[in-house]
């Protein structure tokens, strides 16, 4: 059985190392996915489960943060991890707008 290897594209910092994950190629074939698509899906799930930051997820997916945010929005995955965080961001925006008047 052939194996596909999932690798991180590049190291992000001195504390990072590269890890390889071997997947049966027939799994990718039956899922009709490329290795790059698997990386994107893994990045989305890790972000959604609050295991990695937005920037880290976007980097692993191999896309700019804005493009990753667009992908999340297209899947109706919120940027905020909690309602309290969303309210706090709204308060900050409101205070910035008030300060600019």
C-alpha positions in Angstrom: 0.0 0.0 0.0 1.4 3.4 -1.0 1.6 6.1 1.6 1.1 9.9 1.3 3.2 12.1 3.6 1.8 15.2 5.2 4.6 17.6 6.1 4.5 21.1 7.5 5.7 23.5 4.7 8.3 25.4 6.8 9.4 25.9 10.3 7.9 28.9 12.0 10.4 29.4 14.8 13.3 27.9 16.7 11.0 25.9 19.0 9.2 24.2 16.1 10.2 20.9 14.5 8.8 19.1 11.5 6.6 16.1 12.0 5.6 13.6 9.2 2.3 11.9 9.2 1.8 9.0 6.9 -1.6 8.4 5.4 -2.6 5.5 3.1 -2.8 7.0 -0.4 -6.1 5.1 -1.0 -7.6 7.1 1.8 -6.8 10.3 0.0 -7.9 8.8 -3.3 -11.3 7.7 -1.9 -11.7 11.0 -0.1 -10.8 12.8 -3.4 -8.4 15.0 -1.5 -4.8 16.2 -2.1 -2.2 16.5 0.7 -2.7 20.3 0.5 -6.4 19.9 1.0 -5.9 17.6 4.0 -3.6 20.3 5.5 -6.3 22.9 5.1 -8.9 20.7 6.7 -6.6 19.9 9.6 -5.8 23.6 10.1 -9.6 24.5 10.1 -10.4 21.8 12.7 -7.4 22.7 14.9 -8.5 26.4 14.8 -12.2 25.5 15.4 -11.3 23.4 18.4 -9.1 26.2 19.8 -5.9 24.1 19.6 -4.0 26.7 17.5 -4.2 30.4 16.8 -5.6 31.9 13.7 -2.1 32.8 12.4 -0.7 29.4 13.1 -3.7 27.7 11.4 -3.4 29.9 8.3 0.3 29.3 8.1 -0.1 25.6 8.3 -2.8 25.7 5.7 -0.4 27.6 3.5 -2.5 30.7 3.0 -2.5 34.3 4.2 -4.6 35.1 7.3 -7.2 37.0 5.2 -7.7 34.1 2.9 -8.0 31.7 5.8 -10.6 34.0 7.4 -12.6 34.0 4.2 -12.5 30.2 4.2 -13.7 30.2 7.8 -16.5 32.6 6.9 -17.6 30.5 3.9 -18.0 27.6 6.3 -19.8 29.8 8.8 -17.0 29.2 11.4 -16.7 32.2 13.6 -13.5 34.0 14.3 -14.4 34.5 18.0 -14.0 31.6 20.3 -16.8 32.7 22.7 -19.7 35.1 22.9 -17.9 37.0 25.7 -14.9 37.5 23.4 -17.2 38.8 20.6 -18.9 41.2 22.9 -15.5 42.5 24.2 -14.3 43.0 20.6 -17.6 44.9 19.9 -17.0 47.1 23.0 -13.4 47.9 21.9 -14.6 48.8 18.4 -17.3 51.0 19.8 -14.9 52.8 22.1 -12.4 53.3 19.2 -15.2 54.8 17.0 -16.3 57.1 19.9 -12.7 58.2 20.4 -12.4 59.1 16.7 -15.5 61.4 16.8 
